[in-house]
């Protein structure tokens, strides 16, 4: 396929989205200034000259249409290069990114291999098709990677081919996690102080702790230009700290609960050019019964040499694929690529990760296309017809054969024979595996094959001069250790990690921590525990019963290691707790409230003086109490003075040069007069007509009522 085209050649193609005339193409090139891309424009070397343009200058739709004849159909064959969708809540975002990118790279490798285009052009076409939704990938991959960029894909491809697949797992928050103000400021003082407060009283709320931290560290943070994060951010980190220090905190908060709950107690067209260039694997039920039922046979064939590895499994499962790979790798070395179908055991996430970690390219055949892995399909048939039919318990290859055997079974039953005797079932699963190995090594491998030049698989493999990629048996054994049920995930309990009916103790783990378990195939008393997100080795678990060791000694050892880990983690927290008392949080909150209140100034509101007779009386009493007004005259003298004023009694001559204009009568004087008159009435004394009239009208006034109320409440003090 030409990659450099003239304007007339482009027009003749009648591609969608671009003009269909030579002039139209030249005008498009001028309008979009194609010549500025010097690497994609060149002088035509043929007669007549002119320019040639690289197809990458064409719009995406036009490129897709142009490459359509040569590019592979982006259908399920590329889509199923990926693992199934991860279970919600069991995989971190980084691992999901890794799985999605591995899936895209696998689909792209298949696209490049089938397109017969140069790699860079094929990748560019693949990216454009992906962004147009023309690559059929699982929905979870499309959600995680909605669009691709050429440079990004090239970077992924480079990392993958270098074997650095872990770089594809991107956790954008990893570099910042643990480096914030709450964790790193003052060498972790804030974290330790917070945990100390929590251990002192675990009923303190996040808001109360946040206010206390603000009160203690707010000024120091301001001095270095930092601020304390908000309450919600603080609460998130606080919850993470509680999980990290859960064992130590529980030991400090509730030692009894710690002892009771947490302390340790116990391609069909693909021709392989050399040895181990391509393997094909598949599985099929064995056409023979064993004493414990029917088994499946997993077959691995090296396409170049045609040699076989067989593995017997009771049921089809991903663990059987991994054990088959372990057996083949130890015998033959690591292959370049492995081709399988899309069975659940071959596309399981554990299988996909295994291929990625060993740098093995995983190739998937299209659904319902067994001919694409015809080598292994053909050799499964060879096994069934050459080996299985000679085994005890053979049940036939098809329905007709099976019916004849079942007829013999019915006849045997009428004769009272046992079913196993009728079918001659004498093999166990282990014996079946031994028979398969003998057939593969001593019969099949020594038989000449026309497909490899009449050579035997054994001689063909021996004739290779290519260096194989061998793997240390211990390393592959550790990598391929099988996980127990529940996908290998366990939660560490007080008694350790439970697998089946046994508990395994492991130092350095926290009760409640999630771990991924791998079983040691050589020692039932040992398990290996890994981080479920990063595959990092965490600990080695031991079961005292299976190992035959003293449980008490094992518990004491693990408990001591646990306590040592707790002491190291909680040392700073305990040191910070020494300065904490019952009033620490209260005082720090008051301090913070006072500091905030001191920064606020209230504007005085508009006001006016409100007065009533009662309020005037109160002001007069207050003035007398302060000594700003003279004491009132005795009650008897005041009454006499009132009588004299009313009756116009003669008044003592005024001093010389002083003229009396009129008597002064204050509210206090009037109220005392009223009291005197009321006392006289109480004693039964008659009142003068004027006094009686005055008293009656005065009693109805607001002044009297107000002063009367104060007199009743305060007594004689209200008269002063």
C-alpha positions as CSV (number, residue, x, y, z in Angstrom):
1,X,0.0,0.0,0.0
2,X,1.4,3.4,-1.0
3,X,2.0,5.9,1.7
4,X,3.0,8.8,-0.5
5,X,0.3,10.1,-3.0
6,X,0.0,13.0,-5.4
7,X,-3.0,15.2,-5.4
8,X,-4.5,13.5,-8.4
9,X,-4.0,10.1,-6.8
10,X,-5.8,11.3,-3.7
11,X,-8.6,12.7,-5.7
12,X,-9.0,9.4,-7.6
13,X,-9.5,7.6,-4.3
14,X,-12.7,9.5,-3.7
15,X,-12.1,9.3,0.1
16,X,-14.8,10.6,2.5
17,X,-14.4,14.1,3.9
18,X,-12.1,15.5,1.1
19,X,-12.6,16.8,-2.4
20,X,-12.7,14.4,-5.4
21,X,-10.9,16.6,-7.9
22,X,-7.2,17.3,-8.3
23,X,-7.8,21.0,-8.1
24,X,-9.9,20.6,-4.9
25,X,-7.0,18.5,-3.3
26,X,-4.5,21.2,-4.2
27,X,-6.7,23.9,-2.8
28,X,-7.1,21.9,0.4
29,X,-3.4,21.4,0.7
30,X,-2.9,25.2,0.2
31,X,-5.6,26.1,2.7
32,X,-4.3,23.8,5.4
33,X,-0.6,24.6,4.5
34,X,0.5,21.0,4.2
35,X,3.9,22.1,3.0
36,X,4.8,23.3,6.5
37,X,5.1,19.7,7.5
38,X,8.4,19.1,5.7
39,X,8.6,15.5,6.8
40,X,5.2,14.7,5.3
41,X,5.7,16.5,1.9
42,X,8.3,15.8,-0.7
43,X,9.2,16.4,-4.4
44,X,7.8,13.7,-6.7
45,X,10.7,11.8,-8.3
46,X,8.8,10.7,-11.4
47,X,8.4,12.5,-14.7
48,X,6.5,15.8,-14.4
49,X,7.6,16.6,-10.9
50,X,5.1,18.0,-8.4
51,X,4.6,17.2,-4.8
52,X,3.7,14.0,-3.0
53,X,1.9,14.0,0.3
54,X,2.0,11.4,3.1
55,X,-1.3,9.8,4.0
56,X,-1.0,11.1,7.6
57,X,-1.8,14.5,6.2
58,X,-5.3,13.3,5.4
59,X,-8.2,13.7,7.8
60,X,-8.9,10.8,10.2
61,X,-12.0,9.6,8.4
62,X,-10.2,9.6,5.0
63,X,-7.2,7.7,6.5
64,X,-9.6,5.1,8.1
65,X,-11.3,4.6,4.7
66,X,-7.9,4.4,2.9
67,X,-6.4,1.8,5.3
68,X,-9.6,-0.1,5.4
69,X,-8.6,-2.6,2.7
70,X,-5.3,-3.5,4.4
71,X,-6.1,-2.8,8.0
72,X,-7.6,-5.6,10.0
73,X,-11.2,-5.4,11.0
74,X,-11.1,-3.9,14.5
75,X,-13.5,-6.4,16.0
76,X,-13.5,-8.8,18.9
77,X,-10.1,-10.3,18.0
78,X,-8.5,-7.1,19.3
79,X,-11.0,-6.5,22.0
80,X,-10.4,-9.7,23.8
81,X,-6.8,-9.1,24.4
82,X,-7.7,-7.8,27.8
83,X,-8.7,-9.3,31.1
84,X,-12.3,-9.4,32.3
85,X,-13.7,-6.4,34.1
86,X,-12.3,-6.1,37.6
87,X,-14.6,-6.8,40.5
88,X,-15.8,-3.5,42.1
89,X,-14.0,-2.6,45.3
90,X,-11.3,-5.2,45.0
91,X,-8.8,-3.3,42.7
92,X,-7.1,0.0,43.1
93,X,-7.2,2.7,40.4
94,X,-3.5,2.1,39.6
95,X,-4.1,-1.6,39.0
96,X,-7.1,-0.9,36.8
97,X,-5.0,1.5,34.8
98,X,-2.4,-1.2,34.4
99,X,-4.9,-3.8,33.3
100,X,-6.6,-1.4,30.8
101,X,-3.3,-0.3,29.3
102,X,-2.1,-3.9,29.0
103,X,-5.4,-4.6,27.2
104,X,-4.9,-1.7,24.7
105,X,-1.3,-2.7,24.1
106,X,-2.3,-6.3,23.4
107,X,-5.0,-5.1,20.9
108,X,-2.6,-2.8,19.2
109,X,0.1,-5.5,18.9
110,X,-2.5,-7.7,17.1
111,X,-3.5,-4.8,14.9
112,X,0.1,-4.1,13.9
113,X,0.8,-7.8,13.2
114,X,-2.2,-8.2,11.0
115,X,-2.1,-4.8,9.2
116,X,1.2,-5.4,7.3
117,X,1.9,-1.7,7.7
118,X,5.0,-0.1,9.1
119,X,4.7,0.1,12.9
120,X,4.4,3.9,13.2
121,X,1.8,4.1,10.5
122,X,-0.1,1.2,12.1
123,X,0.0,2.8,15.5
124,X,-1.3,6.1,14.2
125,X,-4.1,4.3,12.4
126,X,-4.9,2.3,15.5
127,X,-5.1,5.4,17.7
128,X,-7.4,7.2,15.2
129,X,-9.7,4.1,15.0
130,X,-9.7,3.8,18.8
131,X,-10.7,7.5,19.3
132,X,-13.5,7.0,16.7
133,X,-14.8,4.0,18.6
134,X,-13.9,1.6,15.8
135,X,-11.8,-0.7,18.1
136,X,-14.1,-3.1,19.9
137,X,-12.8,-3.2,23.4
138,X,-14.6,-4.1,26.7
139,X,-16.6,-1.4,28.2
140,X,-14.5,-1.1,31.3
141,X,-11.4,-0.4,29.2
142,X,-13.2,2.3,27.3
143,X,-14.3,3.9,30.6
144,X,-10.8,4.0,32.0
145,X,-9.2,5.1,28.7
146,X,-11.8,7.0,26.7
147,X,-9.2,8.5,24.3
148,X,-5.6,7.8,23.3
149,X,-2.7,10.0,22.2
150,X,0.0,8.9,19.8
151,X,2.9,9.9,22.1
152,X,1.3,8.3,25.1
153,X,0.8,5.0,23.4
154,X,4.4,5.0,22.1
155,X,5.5,5.6,25.7
156,X,3.4,2.6,27.0
157,X,4.8,0.4,24.2
158,X,8.4,1.4,25.1
159,X,7.8,0.6,28.8
160,X,6.1,-2.7,27.9
161,X,8.9,-3.9,25.6
162,X,11.5,-3.0,28.3
163,X,9.7,-5.2,30.7
164,X,8.7,-2.2,32.9
165,X,5.0,-2.9,32.9
166,X,4.7,-1.6,36.5
167,X,5.2,1.9,35.1
168,X,1.8,1.5,33.4
169,X,0.1,1.5,36.8
170,X,-0.3,5.2,37.4
171,X,-1.3,6.4,40.8
172,X,-1.4,10.2,40.4
173,X,-1.6,10.8,44.1
174,X,1.2,8.5,45.2
175,X,3.9,11.2,45.0
176,X,1.9,13.5,47.2
177,X,0.4,11.1,49.7
178,X,2.0,11.5,53.1
179,X,3.6,14.8,52.1
180,X,0.9,17.2,53.2
181,X,0.8,19.6,56.1
182,X,-1.0,17.1,58.3
183,X,1.6,14.4,57.8
184,X,4.9,16.2,57.2
185,X,4.7,19.5,59.1
186,X,7.0,19.7,62.1
187,X,8.3,16.2,61.5
188,X,4.8,14.7,62.0
189,X,4.0,16.5,65.2
190,X,0.4,17.2,64.1
191,X,-0.3,13.5,63.3
192,X,1.3,12.3,66.5
193,X,-0.5,14.9,68.6
194,X,-3.9,14.1,67.0
195,X,-3.4,10.4,67.6
196,X,-2.4,11.1,71.2
197,X,-5.6,13.1,71.7
198,X,-7.6,10.2,70.1
199,X,-5.9,7.7,72.4
200,X,-6.6,9.8,75.4
201,X,-10.3,10.1,74.6
202,X,-11.6,8.3,71.5
203,X,-15.0,10.1,71.8
204,X,-13.4,13.4,70.6
205,X,-15.0,14.2,67.3
206,X,-13.1,15.2,64.2
207,X,-14.3,18.8,64.6
208,X,-13.2,19.0,68.2
209,X,-9.8,17.6,67.3
210,X,-9.5,19.9,64.3
211,X,-10.2,22.9,66.5
212,X,-7.7,21.7,69.1
213,X,-5.0,21.2,66.4
214,X,-5.8,24.7,65.0
215,X,-5.3,26.1,68.5
216,X,-2.0,24.3,69.1
217,X,-0.4,24.6,65.7
218,X,-2.2,27.4,64.0
219,X,0.3,30.1,65.0
220,X,3.3,28.0,64.2
221,X,1.9,27.1,60.8
222,X,1.3,30.8,60.0
223,X,4.9,31.6,60.9
224,X,6.1,29.3,58.1
225,X,3.5,30.4,55.7
226,X,1.2,27.3,56.0
227,X,-2.4,26.9,56.9
228,X,-4.2,23.9,58.4
229,X,-6.4,22.1,55.9
230,X,-10.2,22.2,56.4
231,X,-12.1,19.9,58.7
232,X,-13.1,17.5,55.9
233,X,-9.5,17.0,54.7
234,X,-8.4,16.6,58.3
235,X,-11.1,14.0,58.9
236,X,-10.0,12.0,55.8
237,X,-6.4,11.9,57.0
238,X,-7.4,11.2,60.5
239,X,-9.4,8.1,59.4
240,X,-6.4,6.9,57.5
241,X,-4.2,7.4,60.5
242,X,-6.6,5.4,62.7
243,X,-6.4,2.5,60.2
244,X,-2.7,2.7,60.0
245,X,-2.2,2.7,63.8
246,X,-5.3,0.6,64.6
247,X,-3.6,-2.0,66.7
248,X,-1.5,0.5,68.7
249,X,-4.4,2.9,69.3
250,X,-6.7,0.0,70.5
251,X,-3.9,-1.1,72.9
252,X,-3.8,2.4,74.4
253,X,-7.5,3.1,74.4
254,X,-8.8,-0.3,75.5
255,X,-6.1,-2.8,76.5
256,X,-8.6,-5.5,77.3
257,X,-10.2,-5.2,73.9
258,X,-6.8,-5.3,72.3
259,X,-6.0,-8.5,74.1
260,X,-9.3,-10.0,73.2
261,X,-9.6,-8.9,69.6
262,X,-6.3,-8.1,68.1
263,X,-3.3,-9.4,69.9
264,X,-1.8,-12.4,68.1
265,X,-2.9,-15.7,69.6
266,X,-2.2,-18.0,67.8
267,X,-2.5,-16.8,14.8
268,X,-3.2,-19.6,12.5
269,X,-1.2,-17.7,9.7
270,X,1.6,-16.9,12.1
271,X,4.7,-19.0,11.3
272,X,7.1,-19.3,14.2
273,X,10.7,-18.5,13.0
274,X,12.5,-20.2,15.9
275,X,12.3,-22.3,19.0
276,X,10.0,-20.8,21.6
277,X,8.8,-18.1,19.3
278,X,5.2,-19.1,19.6
279,X,3.3,-21.5,21.9
280,X,-0.3,-22.5,21.6
281,X,-2.3,-23.8,24.5
282,X,-5.8,-25.2,24.8
283,X,-7.8,-27.6,26.9
284,X,-10.3,-30.4,26.4
285,X,-12.0,-33.1,28.5
286,X,-10.1,-36.4,28.4
287,X,-12.1,-39.1,26.6
288,X,-11.4,-41.5,29.5
289,X,-12.8,-41.7,33.1
290,X,-10.8,-41.8,36.3
291,X,-11.8,-43.1,39.7
292,X,-12.7,-39.5,40.8
293,X,-14.5,-38.6,37.6
294,X,-13.6,-37.1,34.3
295,X,-10.6,-34.8,34.0
296,X,-9.4,-32.1,31.5
297,X,-6.2,-32.2,29.7
298,X,-4.3,-28.9,29.0
299,X,-2.0,-29.1,26.0
300,X,0.9,-26.7,25.3
301,X,2.7,-27.0,21.9
302,X,5.8,-25.2,20.6
303,X,4.8,-24.4,17.0
304,X,8.4,-24.5,15.7
305,X,9.4,-27.9,17.2
306,X,5.9,-29.4,17.7
307,X,6.9,-30.7,21.1
308,X,4.1,-31.1,23.7
309,X,3.6,-30.5,27.4
310,X,0.5,-32.0,29.0
311,X,-1.2,-31.1,32.3
312,X,-4.1,-32.9,33.9
313,X,-6.7,-30.9,35.8
314,X,-9.9,-32.0,37.5
315,X,-11.8,-28.8,36.3
316,X,-10.9,-26.0,33.8
317,X,-9.5,-23.1,35.8
318,X,-7.0,-20.4,35.6
319,X,-4.7,-22.1,38.1
320,X,-4.4,-25.0,35.7
321,X,-3.2,-22.6,33.0
322,X,-0.6,-21.2,35.3
323,X,0.6,-24.7,36.4
324,X,0.9,-25.7,32.7
325,X,2.9,-22.6,32.1
326,X,5.2,-23.4,35.0
327,X,5.8,-26.9,33.8
328,X,6.5,-25.8,30.2
329,X,8.7,-22.9,31.2
330,X,10.8,-25.0,33.5
331,X,11.3,-27.6,30.8
332,X,11.6,-25.4,27.7
333,X,12.3,-21.8,28.9
334,X,10.2,-18.6,28.4
335,X,8.4,-18.2,25.1
336,X,8.1,-15.0,23.1
337,X,4.3,-15.3,22.6
338,X,1.5,-17.6,23.7
339,X,-1.7,-18.0,21.7
340,X,-5.0,-19.1,23.3
341,X,-8.7,-18.8,22.7
342,X,-11.0,-16.6,24.8
343,X,-12.0,-19.1,27.5
344,X,-12.4,-17.7,31.0
345,X,-9.3,-19.6,32.3
346,X,-7.1,-18.0,29.6
347,X,-8.4,-14.4,29.9
348,X,-8.6,-14.4,33.7
349,X,-6.8,-11.4,35.2
350,X,-4.3,-13.7,37.0
351,X,-3.3,-15.3,33.6
352,X,-3.0,-11.9,31.9
353,X,-0.8,-10.6,34.7
354,X,1.4,-13.7,34.6
355,X,2.1,-13.2,30.9
356,X,2.8,-9.5,31.4
357,X,5.2,-10.2,34.3
358,X,7.1,-12.8,32.3
359,X,7.2,-10.5,29.2
360,X,5.2,-13.0,27.2
361,X,3.0,-11.6,24.4
362,X,-0.6,-12.9,24.9
363,X,-2.3,-13.5,21.6
364,X,-6.0,-14.3,21.5
365,X,-7.8,-16.0,18.6
366,X,-11.2,-14.6,17.4
367,X,-14.3,-16.0,19.0
368,X,-15.6,-19.2,17.3
369,X,-12.4,-19.5,15.2
370,X,-10.6,-22.6,16.4
371,X,-8.6,-22.8,13.2
372,X,-6.6,-19.8,14.2
373,X,-4.9,-22.0,16.7
374,X,-5.0,-25.1,14.6
375,X,-1.7,-26.6,15.8
376,X,-2.9,-27.2,19.3
377,X,-6.4,-28.2,18.2
378,X,-4.9,-30.9,15.9
379,X,-2.6,-32.2,18.6
380,X,-5.4,-32.5,21.1
381,X,-7.1,-34.8,18.7
382,X,-3.8,-36.7,18.3
383,X,-3.7,-37.2,22.0
384,X,-7.3,-38.3,22.2
385,X,-7.0,-40.9,19.4
386,X,-3.4,-42.1,20.1
387,X,-3.3,-42.0,23.9
388,X,-6.8,-41.6,25.5
389,X,-8.4,-44.5,23.6
390,X,-5.8,-46.8,25.0
391,X,-6.4,-45.8,28.6
392,X,-8.6,-47.7,31.0
393,X,-12.0,-46.0,31.3
394,X,-12.1,-44.8,27.7
395,X,-15.6,-43.5,26.9
396,X,-15.3,-42.8,23.2
397,X,-14.7,-39.8,21.0
398,X,-18.2,-39.2,19.7
399,X,-21.9,-40.0,20.5
400,X,-22.0,-43.2,18.5
401,X,-19.0,-44.7,20.3
402,X,-20.3,-43.5,23.6
403,X,-23.7,-45.2,23.0
404,X,-22.0,-48.5,22.2
405,X,-20.0,-48.3,25.4
406,X,-23.0,-47.3,27.4
407,X,-24.8,-50.3,25.9
408,X,-22.0,-52.5,27.3
409,X,-22.5,-50.7,30.6
410,X,-26.2,-51.6,30.6
411,X,-25.4,-55.2,29.7
412,X,-22.8,-55.3,32.5
413,X,-25.3,-53.9,34.9
414,X,-27.7,-56.6,34.1
415,X,-25.0,-59.1,34.9
416,X,-24.5,-57.4,38.2
417,X,-21.0,-56.0,37.4
418,X,-19.7,-52.9,39.1
419,X,-19.7,-49.7,36.9
420,X,-16.0,-49.2,37.2
421,X,-15.4,-52.8,36.2
422,X,-17.6,-52.4,33.2
423,X,-15.7,-49.3,32.0
424,X,-12.4,-50.7,33.3
425,X,-11.8,-47.4,35.3
426,X,-8.7,-48.0,37.3
427,X,-6.7,-44.7,36.9
428,X,-6.5,-41.9,39.4
429,X,-5.8,-38.3,38.3
430,X,-2.1,-38.6,39.3
431,X,-1.8,-41.9,37.3
432,X,-3.4,-40.2,34.3
433,X,-0.9,-37.4,34.5
434,X,2.0,-40.0,34.6
435,X,0.5,-41.8,31.5
436,X,0.2,-38.5,29.6
437,X,3.9,-37.6,30.4
438,X,5.1,-41.0,29.2
439,X,3.1,-40.7,26.0
440,X,4.3,-37.1,25.3
441,X,8.0,-37.8,26.0
442,X,8.5,-41.4,24.8
443,X,5.9,-41.9,22.0
444,X,4.9,-38.6,20.5
445,X,8.3,-36.7,20.8
446,X,10.1,-39.6,19.1
447,X,7.7,-39.8,16.1
448,X,8.7,-38.0,12.8
449,X,6.4,-35.2,11.7
450,X,5.9,-34.2,8.1
451,X,5.3,-30.6,9.1
452,X,8.8,-30.2,10.4
453,X,10.7,-32.0,7.6
454,X,10.1,-35.6,8.8
455,X,12.0,-34.7,12.0
456,X,10.9,-35.8,15.4
457,X,9.9,-33.0,17.9
458,X,12.8,-34.1,20.1
459,X,15.4,-33.7,17.2
460,X,13.8,-30.5,16.0
461,X,14.2,-28.9,19.4
462,X,17.7,-30.3,19.8
463,X,18.7,-28.8,16.5
464,X,18.0,-25.2,17.6
465,X,21.1,-23.1,18.3
466,X,19.1,-20.2,19.8
467,X,19.6,-19.4,23.5
468,X,16.6,-20.1,25.5
469,X,15.4,-17.8,28.3
470,X,15.6,-20.0,31.3
471,X,14.0,-19.2,34.7
472,X,15.1,-20.1,38.1
473,X,12.8,-22.8,39.5
474,X,12.4,-21.1,42.8
475,X,11.5,-17.8,41.1
476,X,8.9,-19.3,38.9
477,X,7.6,-21.4,41.8
478,X,7.1,-18.3,43.8
479,X,5.5,-16.4,40.9
480,X,3.1,-19.2,40.1
481,X,2.1,-20.2,43.6
482,X,-1.6,-20.9,43.6
483,X,-4.1,-18.8,45.5
484,X,-6.9,-20.4,47.6
485,X,-10.6,-19.8,47.0
486,X,-12.2,-16.4,47.2
487,X,-9.7,-15.2,44.6
488,X,-6.9,-15.5,47.2
489,X,-8.0,-12.5,49.2
490,X,-8.1,-12.8,53.0
491,X,-8.4,-10.4,55.9
492,X,-6.0,-10.8,58.8
493,X,-7.7,-11.9,62.0
494,X,-6.8,-12.2,65.6
495,X,-5.7,-15.7,65.0
496,X,-3.9,-14.9,61.8
497,X,-4.9,-15.7,58.2
498,X,-7.4,-18.5,57.7
499,X,-7.0,-20.8,54.7
500,X,-9.5,-23.7,54.8
501,X,-9.7,-24.9,58.4
502,X,-6.2,-23.7,59.4
503,X,-4.8,-20.4,60.7
504,X,-1.4,-19.1,59.7
505,X,0.4,-16.6,61.9
506,X,2.5,-13.9,60.2
507,X,4.5,-11.1,61.8
508,X,4.2,-7.5,60.8
509,X,0.5,-7.6,59.8
510,X,-2.3,-5.6,61.3
511,X,-5.6,-7.2,62.2
512,X,-8.1,-6.2,59.6
513,X,-5.5,-5.8,56.9
514,X,-6.4,-7.2,53.4
515,X,-3.8,-9.6,51.9
516,X,-3.4,-11.8,48.9
517,X,-2.5,-15.4,49.7
518,X,-0.4,-17.8,47.7
519,X,0.0,-21.4,48.8
520,X,3.4,-22.9,49.0
521,X,3.2,-26.1,46.8
522,X,6.1,-27.7,48.7
523,X,5.0,-27.0,52.3
524,X,1.4,-27.1,53.4
525,X,2.4,-25.4,56.7
526,X,3.5,-22.2,55.0
527,X,1.7,-19.5,53.0
528,X,3.0,-16.3,51.4
529,X,1.2,-13.0,51.8
530,X,1.3,-10.2,49.3
531,X,-0.2,-6.7,49.0
532,X,-3.3,-7.2,46.8
533,X,-2.8,-4.0,44.9
534,X,1.0,-3.9,44.3
535,X,1.9,-7.6,44.6
536,X,4.6,-6.6,47.2
537,X,5.6,-9.4,49.5
538,X,4.3,-8.7,53.0
539,X,5.0,-11.7,55.2
540,X,5.4,-15.5,55.5
541,X,2.6,-17.2,57.4
542,X,3.2,-20.4,59.3
543,X,0.7,-23.0,60.7
544,X,2.1,-24.7,63.8
545,X,0.0,-27.8,63.4
546,X,1.2,-28.5,59.8
547,X,4.7,-27.4,60.5
548,X,5.0,-29.5,63.7
549,X,6.3,-26.7,65.9
550,X,5.3,-25.4,69.3
551,X,2.3,-23.2,68.9
552,X,3.0,-21.3,72.1
553,X,6.5,-20.4,71.0
554,X,5.2,-19.3,67.6
555,X,2.5,-17.2,69.1
556,X,5.0,-15.6,71.5
557,X,7.4,-14.8,68.7
558,X,4.8,-13.3,66.5
559,X,3.3,-11.4,69.4
560,X,6.7,-9.9,70.3
561,X,7.2,-8.8,66.7
562,X,3.8,-7.3,66.7
563,X,4.4,-5.4,69.9
564,X,7.8,-4.2,68.6
565,X,6.1,-2.8,65.5
566,X,3.4,-1.2,67.6
567,X,6.0,0.4,70.0
568,X,7.9,1.8,67.0
569,X,4.8,3.3,65.5
570,X,3.4,4.7,68.7
571,X,6.5,6.0,70.4
572,X,6.0,9.6,69.1
573,X,2.3,9.4,70.0
574,X,3.0,8.3,73.5
575,X,5.6,11.1,73.9
576,X,3.1,13.6,72.7
577,X,0.4,12.3,75.1
578,X,2.5,13.3,78.2
579,X,1.5,16.9,77.8
580,X,-2.2,16.2,77.4
581,X,-4.7,16.6,80.3
582,X,-8.4,16.8,80.9
583,X,-8.5,20.5,79.9
584,X,-6.2,20.3,76.9
585,X,-8.9,20.3,74.2
586,X,-11.1,22.7,76.2
587,X,-8.3,25.2,76.7
588,X,-7.1,25.0,73.1
589,X,-10.6,25.5,71.8
590,X,-11.1,28.5,74.1
591,X,-7.8,29.9,73.0
592,X,-8.7,29.5,69.3
593,X,-12.2,31.1,69.9
594,X,-10.6,34.0,71.8
595,X,-8.1,34.6,69.0
596,X,-10.9,34.6,66.4
597,X,-13.0,36.9,68.5
598,X,-10.2,39.4,69.0
599,X,-10.0,39.9,65.3
600,X,-13.6,41.1,65.1
601,X,-14.7,44.7,65.9
602,X,-18.5,45.4,66.2
603,X,-19.8,48.7,65.0
604,X,-22.1,50.4,67.7
605,X,-25.8,50.3,66.7
606,X,-27.9,53.4,66.3
607,X,-29.8,54.1,69.6
608,X,-31.9,56.6,71.5
609,X,-32.7,57.0,75.2
610,X,-36.0,55.4,76.2
611,X,-37.5,56.7,79.4
612,X,-40.5,56.1,81.6
613,X,-41.4,57.3,85.0
614,X,-40.3,53.9,86.4
615,X,-37.0,54.2,84.6
616,X,-36.6,57.8,85.9
617,X,-37.2,56.6,89.4
618,X,-34.6,53.9,88.9
619,X,-32.1,56.5,87.7
620,X,-32.8,58.6,90.8
621,X,-32.3,55.6,93.1
622,X,-29.0,54.7,91.4
623,X,-27.8,58.3,91.8
624,X,-28.6,58.3,95.5
625,X,-26.7,55.0,95.9
626,X,-23.7,56.4,94.1
627,X,-23.8,59.5,96.3
628,X,-24.5,61.8,93.4
629,X,-27.8,62.9,95.0
630,X,-28.6,63.9,98.6
631,X,-30.3,61.5,100.9
632,X,-34.1,62.2,101.2
633,X,-35.5,63.7,104.3
634,X,-37.0,61.5,107.0
635,X,-40.5,60.4,106.2
636,X,-42.1,62.3,109.1
637,X,-40.3,65.6,108.2
638,X,-41.3,65.2,104.6
639,X,-45.0,64.7,105.5
640,X,-44.8,67.8,107.8
641,X,-43.2,69.8,105.0
642,X,-46.0,68.8,102.6
643,X,-48.6,69.8,105.1
644,X,-47.0,73.2,105.6
645,X,-46.8,73.8,101.9
646,X,-50.4,72.7,101.3
647,X,-51.8,74.7,104.3
648,X,-49.6,77.7,103.5
649,X,-48.2,77.7,106.9
650,X,-45.7,80.5,107.7
651,X,-42.3,79.7,106.6
652,X,-39.3,80.8,108.5
653,X,-38.0,84.1,107.2
654,X,-35.5,83.7,104.4
655,X,-32.1,84.9,104.7
656,X,-31.5,88.5,103.8
657,X,-31.4,89.2,100.1
658,X,-33.1,85.8,99.3
659,X,-36.6,85.7,97.7
660,X,-38.6,82.5,97.8
661,X,-40.4,82.2,94.4
662,X,-42.3,78.8,94.8
663,X,-41.7,75.5,96.6
664,X,-39.9,72.7,94.7
665,X,-41.8,69.4,94.4
666,X,-39.9,66.4,92.9
667,X,-41.3,63.0,91.9
668,X,-39.7,61.6,95.0
669,X,-41.4,64.2,97.3
670,X,-44.8,63.5,95.7
671,X,-44.4,59.7,96.2
672,X,-43.4,60.2,99.9
673,X,-46.4,62.5,100.4
674,X,-48.6,59.8,99.0
675,X,-47.1,57.2,101.3
676,X,-47.6,59.5,104.3
677,X,-51.3,60.0,103.4
678,X,-51.8,56.3,102.9
679,X,-50.3,55.6,106.4
680,X,-52.6,58.1,107.9
681,X,-55.6,56.4,106.2
682,X,-54.3,53.1,107.5
683,X,-54.3,54.5,111.0
684,X,-57.9,55.7,110.6
685,X,-57.0,59.4,110.6
686,X,-59.3,61.6,108.5
687,X,-57.7,63.5,105.6
688,X,-58.3,67.0,104.4
689,X,-60.5,67.3,101.3
690,X,-57.6,68.6,99.2
691,X,-55.3,65.8,100.4
692,X,-57.9,63.2,99.6
693,X,-58.6,64.6,96.1
694,X,-54.8,64.8,95.4
695,X,-54.1,61.3,96.6
696,X,-56.9,59.9,94.5
697,X,-55.7,61.5,91.3
698,X,-52.0,60.7,92.0
699,X,-52.7,57.0,92.6
700,X,-54.0,56.8,88.9
701,X,-50.7,58.3,87.5
702,X,-47.9,56.3,85.9
703,X,-45.5,57.9,88.2
704,X,-47.2,56.5,91.3
705,X,-47.6,53.0,89.8
706,X,-44.0,52.8,88.8
707,X,-42.6,54.0,92.1
708,X,-45.1,51.8,94.0
709,X,-43.8,48.7,92.1
710,X,-40.2,49.6,92.9
711,X,-41.1,50.3,96.6
712,X,-42.8,46.9,96.8
713,X,-39.8,45.1,95.3
714,X,-37.0,47.0,97.0
715,X,-38.6,48.5,100.1
716,X,-37.0,51.6,101.8
717,X,-34.0,51.4,99.4
718,X,-36.3,52.6,96.6
719,X,-36.9,55.9,98.5
720,X,-33.2,56.7,98.7
